[in-house]
Amino acid sequence: MTPEKYDLVVKGGTVIRFSPDSAEQANIGVIGRKIAAVSAAPMEGKQTIDATGRVVAPGFIDFHSHVSGKRFSAECVLRQGATTTIGGERNFDGKLIRQISEQGFLINHGFYISQSFTLRRAVGMRDVYSAATASEIAEMNMLAEQFLKNGAFGIHFGLEYVPGTSASELIGIAEVAKTYDRILLIHMRGDGKTALKHFEEVERIMKETGVAVHLLHLAYMTGFRGIMPKALAVIRRMRDEGYDITADTGLYAAYPNCIGSSLLKGDWMKRYNRGTDIKVMISSGIYTGEFCTEEKFLYLRENFPATLVTIFACDETEIVRAVQEPYMLISSNAADGPHYENVGHPETAGTFPRLIGRYARDEAQLPLTEAIRKITWGPAQRFRIPDKGNIDKGFDADMVIFDYDRIIDKADYVGFGDPNAPPAGIDCVIVNGEIVCRDGTVFCDRQPGSHLKYRPD
């Protein structure tokens, strides 16, 4: 009997699959945009990729990023293995969404809706320190409902950026999310030494509404000596008590921000245990690559508030603690702030290869299959991203083929190297059955990515 001929065959690789978890040699047959078969049986394809000696993983899900349709940013996350991105924490562009729906995109793209940067602005609120009135909250609730009806994956709260957000505003919008069975993504109200007390606010929201919560970039919020263990203990306690809470962390010990941010006002350095040991690297503009003096910091903050800076304040040992938590997912936070050639943060180009090459392989902090789960099946299940995150019949044909012995991040902080340098060891990235990146080369004429919408179970 002649074997069925597929559009694409990936043969001979070690295939990582979930539900149940496994890593075994197999062939993958793709028809159109879907995986049609996974088997040890021989397969014939119109196009064949020999993955012998390589790992074949589901396409990585960049569920916490700021790509927002930017082509260069999408290329950077694609090169590190991301085939899906979810954004909208900073803006919500209806024209962009319509364009992706009609014309496709380099990778799959979905959106959240942001209370802090979209709903507030939509009702005319510009002052981040002001509290919303009852009528403004009612209007935001109606808008949030419409966005969720139209497929937004959840609602984002950037509480540290919008300190005027009141309990009434939080609870009202959280109730909308609960009604539509969506998740709240929360950037807590304070980081460093202040972070621990703000878990009380998160718990109160969950207790009063029953909403599911996902805490954003824990390494940047609590990745400091003496703070991370306490933060993780609080999350474990809430989970043990039945609260539906998860978190994500990045893998870098320095975080990006715009120098004019409300986070960097006054005596902001006192929030961290490092005190005056904190360094601020200028990562965009005419002083790119220089560390800030106090004079230069104040000058840029006053005159060029959109300047990207990198704050060296976190502790790498605390990141290890976070990565090992079973409920912890791994996020890229890609393209936060200004992002273009020679400007940005290495997380945009290096997060996922860093997880696999450093934390799983070199340091053995977690098994390879668990590392892959945290960037594929885990986020697909948590955010209900349909048909993604696994290699099995009927799933979308999103795949990453890499050399486990070689994969590693090559991006570095501005001032030390190229923040957008492609990683080593990734042979091929496939989006919806189409090869879009091979050996670091992106085929820019291809737009196989789809606009993703939340789909109820």
C-alpha positions as CSV (number, residue, x, y, z in Angstrom):
1,M,0.0,0.0,0.0
2,T,1.5,3.4,-1.0
3,P,1.9,5.7,1.9
4,E,-0.3,8.8,2.0
5,K,1.5,11.8,0.5
6,Y,1.5,14.9,2.7
7,D,2.2,18.5,1.9
8,L,5.0,18.6,4.4
9,V,6.8,15.8,6.3
10,V,9.1,16.3,9.2
11,K,10.9,13.1,9.7
12,G,13.2,11.4,12.2
13,G,13.2,14.0,15.0
14,T,12.6,13.6,18.7
15,V,9.0,14.9,18.9
16,I,7.9,16.5,22.2
17,R,4.2,16.1,22.8
18,F,1.8,16.7,25.6
19,S,-1.4,15.2,27.1
20,P,0.2,12.8,27.8
21,D,3.8,14.1,27.9
22,S,6.3,12.3,25.7
23,A,9.5,12.7,23.8
24,E,10.1,10.0,21.2
25,Q,11.3,9.7,17.6
26,A,8.5,10.0,15.1
27,N,7.5,11.4,11.7
28,I,5.0,14.2,11.3
29,G,2.7,14.6,8.3
30,V,1.1,18.0,7.5
31,I,-1.8,18.7,5.2
32,G,-2.5,22.3,4.6
33,R,-2.3,24.2,7.9
34,K,-2.9,21.1,10.1
35,I,-1.0,18.2,11.5
36,A,-2.5,15.1,9.9
37,A,-0.4,12.3,11.4
38,V,2.3,11.7,14.0
39,S,3.7,8.2,13.6
40,A,6.8,6.0,13.4
41,A,5.5,4.8,10.0
42,P,7.3,6.0,6.8
43,M,5.7,9.1,5.2
44,E,6.1,10.8,1.9
45,G,5.7,14.6,1.4
46,K,5.8,17.1,-1.4
47,Q,8.3,18.8,0.9
48,T,10.4,16.9,3.5
49,I,12.5,18.2,6.4
50,D,15.0,15.7,7.8
51,A,15.0,16.3,11.6
52,T,17.2,13.4,12.5
53,G,19.3,14.3,15.6
54,R,17.0,17.3,16.3
55,V,14.2,18.1,18.7
56,V,10.8,18.9,17.2
57,A,8.7,21.0,19.6
58,P,5.3,22.8,19.2
59,G,5.7,26.4,18.2
60,F,6.5,28.5,21.2
61,I,3.7,30.8,22.4
62,D,4.8,34.3,23.2
63,F,1.7,35.0,25.3
64,H,3.0,38.2,27.1
65,S,4.6,40.5,24.5
66,H,4.3,43.9,22.9
67,V,4.9,42.8,19.3
68,S,1.5,44.4,18.3
69,G,1.9,43.9,14.6
70,K,5.4,45.4,14.4
71,R,7.2,43.4,11.7
72,F,10.8,43.7,13.0
73,S,9.7,42.6,16.5
74,A,7.8,39.7,15.0
75,E,10.9,38.6,13.1
76,C,12.9,38.7,16.3
77,V,10.5,36.5,18.3
78,L,10.1,34.2,15.3
79,R,13.8,33.6,15.1
80,Q,13.7,32.4,18.8
81,G,10.9,30.0,17.9
82,A,7.7,31.9,18.7
83,T,4.9,31.1,16.2
84,T,2.2,32.8,18.2
85,T,2.1,36.1,20.1
86,I,-0.6,37.6,22.3
87,G,-0.4,41.3,23.0
88,G,-2.5,44.4,23.5
89,E,-1.2,45.4,27.0
90,R,0.0,48.8,25.7
91,N,-2.5,49.5,22.9
92,F,-5.4,48.0,20.9
93,D,-5.3,48.9,17.2
94,G,-8.5,48.0,15.4
95,K,-7.1,48.7,12.0
96,L,-4.1,46.4,12.7
97,I,-6.4,43.6,13.9
98,R,-8.5,43.9,10.7
99,Q,-5.4,43.9,8.6
100,I,-4.1,40.7,10.2
101,S,-7.5,39.1,9.8
102,E,-7.6,39.9,6.1
103,Q,-4.0,39.6,5.1
104,G,-2.3,37.4,7.7
105,F,0.9,38.1,9.5
106,L,4.3,36.6,9.9
107,I,3.1,34.7,13.1
108,N,-0.2,34.1,14.7
109,H,-1.4,37.1,16.6
110,G,-4.1,37.5,19.3
111,F,-4.9,40.3,21.7
112,Y,-5.9,41.2,25.3
113,I,-7.7,44.4,26.2
114,S,-5.9,46.7,28.7
115,Q,-7.8,48.5,31.4
116,S,-4.7,50.8,32.0
117,F,-3.9,51.8,28.4
118,T,-7.1,51.3,26.4
119,L,-10.2,51.3,28.5
120,R,-9.2,54.4,30.5
121,R,-8.2,56.3,27.5
122,A,-11.3,55.3,25.6
123,V,-13.4,57.1,28.3
124,G,-11.2,60.2,28.2
125,M,-9.0,59.5,31.2
126,R,-5.4,60.7,30.8
127,D,-4.3,61.3,34.4
128,V,-2.8,58.0,35.7
129,Y,-3.2,59.3,39.3
130,S,-6.9,60.0,39.1
131,A,-9.7,57.6,40.2
132,A,-12.5,56.8,37.7
133,T,-16.0,58.0,38.5
134,A,-18.9,55.6,38.7
135,S,-20.1,56.6,35.2
136,E,-16.6,56.1,33.8
137,I,-16.3,52.7,35.4
138,A,-19.7,51.7,33.9
139,E,-18.6,52.9,30.5
140,M,-15.3,50.9,30.8
141,N,-17.3,47.8,31.9
142,M,-19.5,48.1,28.7
143,L,-16.4,48.5,26.5
144,A,-14.7,45.6,28.1
145,E,-17.7,43.4,27.5
146,Q,-17.7,44.3,23.8
147,F,-14.0,43.5,23.5
148,L,-14.5,40.2,25.2
149,K,-17.4,39.4,22.9
150,N,-15.2,40.1,19.9
151,G,-12.5,37.6,21.0
152,A,-10.1,39.3,23.4
153,F,-8.2,36.6,25.4
154,G,-8.4,38.5,28.7
155,I,-8.1,41.9,30.5
156,H,-4.8,43.4,31.4
157,F,-4.3,45.6,34.5
158,G,-1.0,47.6,34.7
159,L,-1.6,48.8,38.2
160,E,2.0,50.1,38.8
161,Y,1.6,52.3,35.8
162,V,-1.8,53.6,36.7
163,P,-1.8,54.1,40.5
164,G,-5.1,55.9,40.4
165,T,-7.0,52.7,39.7
166,S,-9.5,52.2,42.6
167,A,-10.9,49.1,44.1
168,S,-14.3,49.8,42.6
169,E,-12.7,50.0,39.1
170,L,-10.8,46.8,39.7
171,I,-13.8,44.8,41.0
172,G,-16.2,46.1,38.3
173,I,-14.0,45.1,35.4
174,A,-13.0,41.8,37.1
175,E,-16.7,40.9,37.3
176,V,-17.0,41.4,33.5
177,A,-14.0,39.1,33.0
178,K,-15.6,36.5,35.3
179,T,-18.9,36.7,33.5
180,Y,-17.2,36.0,30.2
181,D,-14.9,33.4,31.7
182,R,-11.7,35.3,30.8
183,I,-8.5,35.8,32.8
184,L,-7.1,38.9,34.4
185,L,-3.5,39.6,33.7
186,I,-2.1,41.7,36.5
187,H,1.1,43.8,36.7
188,M,0.9,44.4,40.5
189,R,0.8,47.8,42.0
190,G,4.4,47.8,43.3
191,D,7.6,45.9,42.9
192,G,10.7,45.3,45.0
193,K,10.1,45.6,48.8
194,T,6.6,46.9,48.2
195,A,5.5,43.9,46.1
196,L,4.5,41.6,49.0
197,K,1.8,43.8,50.4
198,H,0.2,44.1,47.0
199,F,-0.6,40.3,46.9
200,E,-3.4,41.2,49.3
201,E,-5.1,43.3,46.6
202,V,-4.9,40.4,44.1
203,E,-6.3,38.0,46.6
204,R,-9.2,40.4,47.4
205,I,-10.1,40.7,43.7
206,M,-10.2,36.9,43.4
207,K,-12.2,36.4,46.6
208,E,-14.8,38.9,45.7
209,T,-15.3,38.0,42.1
210,G,-14.0,34.4,41.6
211,V,-12.0,35.6,38.6
212,A,-8.9,33.7,37.4
213,V,-5.7,35.7,37.7
214,H,-2.3,35.6,36.0
215,L,0.5,37.6,37.5
216,L,2.9,39.2,35.0
217,H,6.8,39.1,34.9
218,L,7.5,37.9,38.5
219,A,11.2,38.2,38.0
220,Y,10.9,41.9,37.5
221,M,8.4,42.4,40.3
222,T,9.8,40.2,43.0
223,G,13.2,38.9,41.7
224,F,15.2,40.3,44.6
225,R,17.0,38.8,47.6
226,G,14.6,37.9,50.3
227,I,11.5,38.8,48.3
228,M,11.1,36.0,45.7
229,P,10.8,33.1,48.2
230,K,8.1,35.0,50.1
231,A,6.2,35.8,46.9
232,L,6.3,32.2,45.7
233,A,5.0,31.1,49.1
234,V,2.1,33.4,48.9
235,I,1.1,32.1,45.4
236,R,1.4,28.5,46.6
237,R,-0.8,29.3,49.6
238,M,-3.4,30.9,47.4
239,R,-3.4,27.9,45.0
240,D,-3.7,25.5,47.9
241,E,-6.7,27.4,49.1
242,G,-8.4,27.0,45.7
243,Y,-7.7,30.3,44.0
244,D,-7.2,30.1,40.2
245,I,-3.9,31.9,40.0
246,T,-0.7,31.4,37.8
247,A,2.2,33.6,37.0
248,D,5.0,34.1,34.4
249,T,8.6,35.1,34.6
250,G,11.2,36.4,32.3
251,L,14.8,35.1,32.4
252,Y,16.8,38.3,32.6
253,A,18.0,40.2,35.7
254,A,17.5,43.6,34.3
255,Y,14.2,45.0,33.2
256,P,13.3,47.5,30.4
257,N,11.2,50.7,30.9
258,C,10.8,54.2,29.5
259,I,12.7,56.7,31.6
260,G,9.7,58.9,32.0
261,S,7.6,56.1,33.6
262,S,5.8,56.7,36.9
263,L,7.8,53.7,38.1
264,L,11.0,55.7,38.1
265,K,9.9,58.8,40.0
266,G,11.3,60.1,43.3
267,D,13.3,57.7,45.5
268,W,12.4,54.7,43.3
269,M,15.7,52.9,43.9
270,K,14.8,52.4,47.6
271,R,12.3,49.7,46.6
272,Y,15.2,47.3,45.9
273,N,17.6,45.6,48.3
274,R,20.5,46.7,46.1
275,G,20.1,50.3,47.0
276,T,22.7,52.5,45.2
277,D,24.2,49.5,43.5
278,I,21.5,49.7,40.8
279,K,22.7,50.8,37.4
280,V,20.6,52.3,34.6
281,M,21.7,51.7,31.0
282,I,20.3,54.0,28.3
283,S,19.0,51.7,25.6
284,S,17.7,54.1,22.9
285,G,18.4,57.6,21.7
286,I,21.6,59.6,21.4
287,Y,23.2,58.2,24.5
288,T,22.5,54.5,23.7
289,G,24.9,52.2,25.5
290,E,25.8,54.6,28.2
291,F,25.1,54.1,31.9
292,C,23.1,57.0,33.4
293,T,24.6,59.6,35.7
294,E,22.1,61.3,38.0
295,E,22.3,64.4,35.9
296,K,21.7,62.5,32.6
297,F,18.9,60.5,34.2
298,L,17.0,63.7,35.2
299,Y,17.7,65.4,31.9
300,L,16.3,62.5,29.8
301,R,13.4,62.0,32.1
302,E,12.4,65.7,31.7
303,N,13.1,66.1,28.0
304,F,13.0,62.7,26.4
305,P,10.6,60.6,28.6
306,A,10.1,57.9,25.9
307,T,13.8,56.9,26.1
308,L,14.2,53.2,26.7
309,V,16.4,52.3,29.7
310,T,17.5,49.0,31.2
311,I,17.4,48.8,35.0
312,F,20.0,46.4,36.5
313,A,18.3,45.6,39.8
314,C,17.2,41.9,39.9
315,D,19.0,38.8,41.1
316,E,19.5,35.9,38.8
317,T,19.4,33.4,41.6
318,E,15.8,34.4,42.3
319,I,14.9,33.7,38.7
320,V,16.0,30.1,39.1
321,R,13.5,29.8,42.1
322,A,10.7,31.1,39.9
323,V,11.4,28.9,36.9
324,Q,11.1,25.7,38.9
325,E,7.6,26.4,40.1
326,P,5.1,24.1,38.4
327,Y,2.5,26.8,37.8
328,M,5.1,29.3,36.4
329,L,5.0,30.0,32.7
330,I,7.9,31.7,30.8
331,S,7.3,35.0,29.1
332,S,9.3,37.1,26.7
333,N,7.8,40.6,27.4
334,A,9.1,41.2,23.8
335,A,9.4,44.6,22.3
336,D,8.5,46.5,25.5
337,G,9.4,50.2,24.8
338,P,11.1,51.4,21.7
339,H,12.3,48.4,19.6
340,Y,14.2,48.5,16.4
341,E,17.7,47.5,15.1
342,N,20.4,47.8,17.8
343,V,17.8,49.0,20.3
344,G,15.7,47.0,22.8
345,H,16.2,44.3,25.4
346,P,17.7,40.8,24.8
347,E,14.4,39.2,26.0
348,T,12.9,39.9,22.6
349,A,15.4,37.7,20.8
350,G,16.7,35.3,23.4
351,T,14.2,34.2,26.1
352,F,13.1,30.8,24.8
353,P,16.6,29.6,23.6
354,R,17.9,30.8,27.0
355,L,15.3,28.7,28.8
356,I,16.2,25.6,26.8
357,G,20.0,26.0,26.4
358,R,20.9,27.5,29.8
359,Y,18.2,26.5,32.3
360,A,17.3,23.0,30.9
361,R,20.5,21.8,29.3
362,D,23.5,23.6,30.9
363,E,22.2,24.1,34.4
364,A,19.7,21.2,34.6
365,Q,17.2,23.4,36.5
366,L,14.3,21.6,34.9
367,P,13.8,18.8,32.4
368,L,13.6,19.7,28.7
369,T,10.0,18.6,28.4
370,E,9.0,20.8,31.3
371,A,10.8,23.7,29.8
372,I,9.0,23.2,26.5
373,R,5.6,22.8,28.3
374,K,6.1,26.3,30.0
375,I,6.2,27.9,26.5
376,T,3.7,25.8,24.6
377,W,1.1,23.5,26.1
378,G,1.0,25.4,29.4
379,P,0.1,28.9,27.9
380,A,-2.2,27.3,25.3
381,Q,-4.2,25.7,28.1
382,R,-4.1,28.6,30.5
383,F,-5.2,31.2,28.0
384,R,-7.3,28.8,25.9
385,I,-5.5,29.4,22.6
386,P,-7.2,26.9,20.4
387,D,-5.3,24.2,18.5
388,K,-1.9,25.4,19.6
389,G,0.8,24.1,21.9
390,N,1.0,20.5,20.9
391,I,2.1,18.2,18.1
392,D,-0.9,15.9,17.5
393,K,-3.4,15.1,14.8
394,G,-5.8,18.0,14.3
395,F,-3.5,20.7,15.9
396,D,-2.2,23.6,13.9
397,A,1.1,22.8,12.2
398,D,3.2,25.2,14.3
399,M,6.7,23.7,15.0
400,V,10.2,24.5,16.0
401,I,13.1,22.2,15.0
402,F,16.3,22.8,17.0
403,D,19.6,21.2,18.0
404,Y,19.5,20.6,21.7
405,D,23.3,20.5,21.9
406,R,23.6,24.0,20.4
407,I,20.6,26.0,21.1
408,I,21.4,29.1,23.2
409,D,20.6,32.8,23.2
410,K,23.1,35.2,21.6
411,A,21.3,38.6,22.3
412,D,22.8,40.9,24.9
413,Y,22.1,44.2,26.6
414,V,22.6,47.4,24.7
415,G,26.2,48.5,25.5
416,F,27.4,44.9,25.7
417,G,26.2,43.5,22.4
418,D,23.3,43.3,20.0
419,P,20.0,43.0,21.8
420,N,18.4,41.5,18.8
421,A,21.0,38.9,17.8
422,P,19.4,35.7,16.6
423,P,20.0,32.6,18.8
424,A,22.1,29.6,17.8
425,G,20.8,26.1,17.2
426,I,17.3,26.7,15.8
427,D,17.1,25.1,12.4
428,C,13.6,25.7,11.3
429,V,10.3,27.4,12.4
430,I,7.0,26.4,10.8
431,V,3.8,28.5,11.1
432,N,0.5,26.8,10.1
433,G,2.3,24.3,7.9
434,E,4.6,26.9,6.1
435,I,8.3,27.2,6.7
436,V,8.9,30.9,7.6
437,C,12.4,30.8,9.1
438,R,15.4,28.5,8.3
439,D,18.8,28.8,10.0
440,G,17.9,32.4,11.2
441,T,16.7,33.6,7.8
442,V,13.2,34.9,7.8
443,F,11.2,34.5,4.6
444,C,9.6,37.9,4.8
445,D,7.2,37.4,1.8
446,R,5.2,34.8,3.8
447,Q,2.3,35.7,6.0
448,P,0.8,32.3,7.2
449,G,-0.1,33.7,10.7
450,S,-3.7,34.2,11.6
451,H,-5.6,36.6,13.8
452,L,-6.5,34.5,16.9
453,K,-9.7,34.9,18.9
454,Y,-10.8,33.4,22.2
455,R,-13.1,30.5,21.5
456,P,-15.3,29.2,24.3
457,D,-15.0,25.5,25.2
